[in-house]
Every structure is written in C-alpha cells, then in structure tokens.
Amino acid sequence: MSVQELKGQTLSSSAVSQAIGEAFKKLNPRWMMHNPVMFVVEIGSVFTTLDAVRLLMNGNHSLFGFTLQIAIWLWLTVLFANFAEALAEGRGRAQAQALRSTRTETMANRIKSDGTVEMVAGTQLKKGDRVRVVAGELIPSDGTIIDGAATIDESAITGESAPVIRAAGGDVSAVTGGTMVLSDEILVEITANPGETFLDRMIGLIEGAVRQKTPNEIALAILLAGLTLIFVVVVMTTEPFAIYSGQGVSVTILIALLVCLIPTTIGGLMSAIGISGMNRLLQKNVLAMSGRAVEAAGDVNVILLDKTGTITIGNRMATEFIAMPNVTEQQLAQAALLSSLSDETPEGRSIVQLARERFHFTQTQDDMRGAEFHEFTAQTQMSGVDWQGREIRKGSSKSVPSFVTDRQGTLPEEMDREVTRIGKLGGTPLVVAEGPQILGVIYLRDVVKPGIRERLQSLRDAGIRTVMITGDNPVTAETIANEVGVDDFLAQATPETKLAYIKQEQDEGYLVGMVGDGTNDSPALAQADVAVAMNSGTQAAREAGNMVDLDSSPTKLIDIVEIGKQILITRGAMTTFSVANDVAKYFAIIPAMFVVVFPGLQALNIMHLTSPQSAVLSAVIFNAVIIPLLIPLALRGVRYRPVGAATILRNNLFIYGVGGLVLPFVGIKLIDLLITALHLVSLHP
C-alpha cells in the first residue's frame, strides 16, 4: 500500500482495536498525569471502585449496585478520552509504518577516493560519500546532486505519480533516499548519516513519541486545571451544606458530581485535536517539525509568497501575437510556430500551443524535412529555423532587430512601441522576423494561477496580509500585484531584504509565514515564525524551515494556514461546548439532589428527574458518552471558513455554546427515563 493510499483510507477495525488496547495502556498514572483533568477522573474512579467494594463487603447491595454503576461509567470516561488520543496517534503510526515500508535495503555504487567504484549497502553510507545512480536504481540515501540531471519518481514519498526533474547546481538538487531514478545518470553526495535521513526524521516525527505541547495547549491546560480546582472547592462545600441540611451525601456522589462539573469533554479531546491536526497536515503532504509550528500557522498575520511558482505558474507563457503593418496575425503565428517546433522550453511550447489554438496549425518537425533548426544560446539570444529558403528567427528585442538590419531590413516604429508597452506591463517581448522583415511581437507574460486571487481574498477575509516577493523590477512587480490583489509586494528581493522585511514585521508584533526552496531563502526561513521549505529545495532550506512540503508546491502555505486555524477553531469550539456542558449539568444535578430537603428548588428542577440517584447516574453516563460521540469531530476538525475572529467567536458561542447548554438537559432527561424504566437505580428520592 502506498503512502497516499494509506492517507486516504478510513478508520479500519484493526485501527480501532489497536486504539482500544492503547486506551487501557494509557491508564498508567504516570501517563495520565500529563492530563490533569482526566487524572482527577481516574483518581475518582479508583475511590469509587473502592467504595463499591466496601459496600459489597458490608452487604449493602442496594447502594453497591448504584456505586458500581458510577464506578464503571467513570472508568469508561477515562477510557473514552484515552481512546480518542490513541485513535489520533494510531493514524500517525500507520502513516509512519507506510513510510517505513518504502525503506528497503538498497545497494549503492560508492566512489572511492582513487576513483574506483565499490558496491556497498545503503545503510553503510555516511555523510560526504559519493555514489553514482543510474536509471532504474533507487537512490540509497539523502543527498545532493553534484553532477548530472535525472528524472526521478518520488511517489514512494509524496504519493504523486508524476516524475520530477532534479539537477546539479540549482535549487532542485536535493534527492531523498528511497526514490527511483527513471532516466539518465547522476552523481550524488550523501548528506545524512545512517538513522539521520529525511525519511528517518519523518517517521520519528509522525510517531511523535514525545509531542511537546504548544503555547495554546499549555494555556488551555492551565485554564482547565484552574476550572478543575474551582469545582473541587465547589464540591467540597457541598458536603457541609448537605450535613447542615440534614441530608448526607456519599463520597461516590461527590466524586460523580465533581467529574460531571470539571471540563472533561475538552480535557479528554484536547490531545486528539492537536495530534489529528498534524495528521491532517500530513495528508496535505506537509511534514511539520512540531505541533508548535502548525498552531503558529493559525495565528499568522502576514505571509510572504514567491511570485514565481506560487502566484504565477512559474514560466512565462505566450498570450498574444501582435502583427506589424502589412502582416496578418496568421502569418506571424505560423512563423512563430515553425521557429518554435524544436524549442522544448516552456515558453517555446506555449508559443506552439497558442498558434495551434488560434489557427489550427498541424505542422510538426517530421513535416519539415531538410529544415535546419537553430537552438537558443546566450550569445545569440534567439532561435529559429531555415527551411525551404525561409530564414525565420524569434528572440529578444535586441538580437532579432540586429538579425534584420544585417540583411538590410528596416525596423517599424510599431515594433518599438509594442516592445516598450509589453515591458511596462511586466511582460517579456519576443520579436519574430523572416529574413529582412519584422513580422511582429509575441507577448510572453506571467500567467496567474487559476483561483489564486480568490484564495488570497479568503486570507484577507481572515485578517491575513499577503506580500508578494519577486526579483522583478518594481514596475513588473506592481503589475502582477495589482492583478492578483496582494496587499503589498517586495521587488528586486535579495536574501538581505527578505530577512529585513520579516524582522520589521515581527518587530511590529506580527507573526510571519514564508515559503522558500533555495539556499538564498535560508536566512529568511530561519527567521520566519512559520517556514515551509520545499522538499525539492536545497538541504540548507530544508534545515532552516520548520515544515517541509513533500509536493514542493509553494501555494501549500495557504493550506497550512487554514489547517492551523482549523486546529485553533476546533479547540475553541470544544472548549466552549465543554464549559457550557458543565454549567448545564450543574443546574441539572444540584436541584434534583436537594429538592427533598429544600422544596423550593423544585422550580429549578425543570427536567423533573426521578431521584437524586437517577440524576447523578444520568449525568455521569451523559458525561462519558459525549466524549466518543465527539471523537469524529475532533479528528476531522471544525470546518474553517475565511471570516473574521469576531464572526468565528459569535458562531462558536451560538452553535457550541448554546448547544452545550441545551444538549445536556435533553440527553440527561432521556437517560434518566431509560435507567428508570430499566430499574437501574432506586426510584425513591
């Protein structure tokens, strides 16, 4: 099974069974102490169980049955919370196992110091070793291509079936162990020792043996501990109040009341929310180095986006044929097509595609027998073809006019005007000529990615400012910025200006997110609060980032921000629901417990619960079953919509606040009716 297939599969029965087993293992007090709320519930479960044993030994079978039921449901409350966490962790372990299964024992052609080649196991390779990998072989370990270029299948890691090109000397020179070379031959310098490869780090991070809490989790844990302490005091005052009123309250009932009032719902689901958030990020093929980075993405105020590859497709594409006087657009398009048939660059292919779409040309290289194609070089700055007595050239606005004047041709004024216009718009003009005649100009422009404007608008709706980074001149940068609707742009960006910009934003109190893939991006990535490095990028960039995008898709930062916000919203919604639950359960139980001694409380007993015992048991059962019912929501996350913080807060209060108040009244009443019908408790108040 591939990694991608595993990511998409639903929970299996084996995963659930394993999570059930893990839930029991997590009953270890040393583990439970990490969650103060559920640790209090476990202690209460122990004391209630001991109380049940005491009643059984004393022969008090009536109270024994009630106490035993309370004890069982308290233990189930703890187990349900452990099950939620184990289920979330189980997904991560399954993903890690799928990655581990891709790691096979690979033999490597290691080059010795004297230049000879020796065959060694991939596990013996050390940092600094050099290996040669040819088509059909697996890359034995992480490394950097120092010679050659190759097409590589990375589906074992990313799940993407489309092969990618990796080459020496650029920002796409990094390769990952376990991926396969499909064509050509490369020389790779190993960059990791055994056990320290990228795949090893991925497995360790996904399994998350030690998952440090994020600042938000720590703050919430302090809040929950505080609420728990408050309710401990509240419950402790209930006993002297009951004694004063002449109605004693057993330890079991006090413990049950405490468990029902402390925020067990969010306490039981908090860890699962954080872990499942990291798993959702992995489903997007992004590896987060820590939960802290994921949640920081949810608080980002400013994101820096590269123009090329993020906002635009990445290669300038032909969008318009501009013919000169006495030349038709069809003549220009045909000449441009013929001069581009052998041009395998993205720009050349886009010219061929545009010409075919506009005029349905069908010529191919095979139809041009005897043609002499001229490849583009840095010296000539033009390409073209000589065929059937025709000399067709296309190239820069300097090289092609020189070609024409060398043949005693003239340069029309319209050409200079169009070249200037395209340059001001931020595009690239290519001039096309045949012999001594200028035929026209091709407008190459950065093509904005479909839907990017809407995605940027969604970030703006969420209060996030977007900044475009580009090496282009300010005029070109402003043109693209206005087209896509970014809030600001940084033109002619250098490593120093990127770093200075991020520091300036952080000094003003903003959290900054950034995407990068090159060594020149490393300083800025190291400074950014959320730094996403491309898997195809350099080793320096990957080490500087706190996340790695396995797909190497620069727009992934937008997905990361949305997932980070979803985690925060989910935790906020669950907290609101849990606190509202506590309030509702308090008003549901207390009147029923003391209505006999204080008849005036009957006015507050709006549910008309059968007896104090049924009230307490119903509340305990509801308190337990609500946790597994909310597990799917915790794993999936509350749906994120790009709206302001005030709207999110209002929606949470209305949906989860009001729902948390109403649902316990309904649920406890239904449970009360059920246990009364089954005669599980005494019917006498």
Number of C-alpha atoms within 10 A of each C-alpha: 9 16 24 20 11 17 20 9 9 9 11 9 9 9 16 16 13 15 22 18 14 19 21 15 13 18 18 12 12 9 11 18 14 11 17 17 26 26 20 22 23 24 15 22 25 15 16 26 22 16 20 24 15 13 18 17 11 10 11 12 13 12 17 20 17 20 27 20 20 26 25 15 20 28 21 20 29 26 26 24 26 26 30 29 27 26 25 24 23 22 25 24 18 17 25 21 16 21 22 15 13 17 17 13 12 16 17 24 19 23 16 12 9 6 8 9 15 11 11 15 13 21 16 13 22 16 15 13 18 24 26 19 22 17 15 14 18 23 26 30 32 26 27 25 25 17 16 15 20 23 19 23 23 22 19 21 22 22 18 16 10 10 15 16 15 23 20 18 15 14 19 23 23 27 30 23 25 24 22 24 26 18 17 14 18 24 22 27 23 25 22 18 16 14 10 15 18 19 21 16 14 20 19 15 21 26 19 18 9 8 15 12 15 17 13 14 19 12 12 18 20 13 13 22 19 14 17 21 14 14 20 20 12 14 20 14 11 17 17 14 14 15 11 10 12 10 15 13 15 12 15 23 20 19 24 26 24 23 29 27 28 28 28 30 27 29 24 26 26 23 24 23 27 28 25 24 27 27 24 20 19 19 17 19 23 27 24 25 19 18 21 21 21 28 26 23 27 20 19 20 22 22 26 24 25 23 25 19 17 20 26 19 15 16 16 20 23 26 15 17 24 20 22 19 12 7 14 14 19 15 13 23 28 17 24 30 26 25 29 27 19 19 21 11 11 13 17 20 18 21 27 24 16 20 26 16 10 13 12 10 16 9 14 12 12 8 9 15 9 10 16 13 20 18 16 15 9 6 7 15 15 23 23 27 23 19 16 11 8 12 16 26 29 29 23 19 20 13 18 25 23 15 22 20 14 12 12 12 15 13 15 14 9 15 22 12 11 20 20 15 13 19 17 13 15 20 23 22 23 25 26 32 25 22 20 20 21 27 30 30 30 28 22 23 22 22 18 20 15 11 11 16 16 12 16 20 20 17 23 20 15 18 16 22 19 22 20 25 24 19 15 15 13 14 14 19 22 19 14 23 20 12 10 20 17 20 16 16 22 24 19 14 18 15 13 12 14 22 19 15 16 23 17 12 15 17 10 8 10 16 21 27 28 27 30 28 26 21 18 17 24 24 18 26 31 19 20 25 24 30 29 30 34 28 26 25 25 26 24 19 29 27 14 22 30 22 24 27 28 20 19 22 17 22 17 19 25 18 15 27 23 22 24 27 26 22 29 25 21 25 24 20 24 26 25 24 24 25 23 22 28 23 17 18 26 15 15 25 26 18 24 25 24 20 18 15 12 11 10 12 16 15 10 14 18 14 19 15 25 19 22 23 25 30 26 28 27 27 27 26 22 24 28 25 15 18 25 19 11 15 22 11 15 29 24 16 22 18 13 16 15 18 14 14 13 9 12 18 15 12 13 21 18 13 14 23 21 15 16 25 20 14 19 23 19 12 16 26 22 16 19 28 15 14 17 18 11 9 11 16 23 17 14 9 15
